Structures are given as structure tokens and as C-alpha cells.
Amino acid sequence: MQISFDKAAKEKISAHLGADKILLLTFEDGVGPYSQHAMIHMQTQFSINIISTEMEKTDYDEKIPSEIGDFWIKGYSKEDLQEEMTIKFNPRLSTFSLSGEGGMIDDNLGFIDFTKN
């Protein structure tokens, strides 16, 4: 698996990164401290999360490489992902999307930097 970015997404996300930060691609299923909800819905939902190296990441047991660093994931969420994925930023809507070679995975990919107060 691999994640790439369009220029705008790379710039937006990279601005939040540093040596003491970790990228998560969180499957929004209510499992773990960074999943925002576990609503019953028909759409697969993910979010990009940034945590510090000191924060808990026990539920995140696998990683996917990207050009800005590895994304840690809950291993079982791989079934909803694709081999070659792209994260894009839509400046008009100020939203991210996650797509793969098979099409759209999440057209409203969340973004939360948990290192900010």
C-alpha cells in the first residue's frame, strides 16, 4: 500500500508535522482514543490525525508509507483501503478526500491535529 498527495494536501498536512509527530489514518469506527464516532452509516469514513510521539497509539498496528511519512492504521481497516491511494485537498470546500485506483474511498476525509490545544 502507498499514499500520495496532490500539492495542496501535501502542503496543508506537512505544515503540522515535525520530528515529534506521528500521522494516523483513522478508520472512524469508535475504536481507540482518536476515533470521533461509531455511528451506523453506509459510508466508510476516515480521518487524518496527527499525534505526538508520546501519545497513545496501541490500536494502530500497521503502517502505510507516504512521501511525507508513514501513516499508522488499525490493521483491520485495510479491507476498506486500496493499494494505491491519493489524498487531495479541495480549496473551494476546504476539505480533503481519499481515493484509490478503484475510486473514491472518502470524499470528506477529516483532519484533526491532536497536538494542538
Buried (B, 14 or more C-beta within 10 A) or exposed (E): BEBBBBEBBBEBBEEBBEEEBBBBBBBBBEBBEBBEEEEEEEEBBBBBBBBEEEBEBEBBEBBBEBEBBBBBBBEEBBEBBBEEBBBBBBEEEEBBBBBBEEEEBBBBBBBBBBBEE
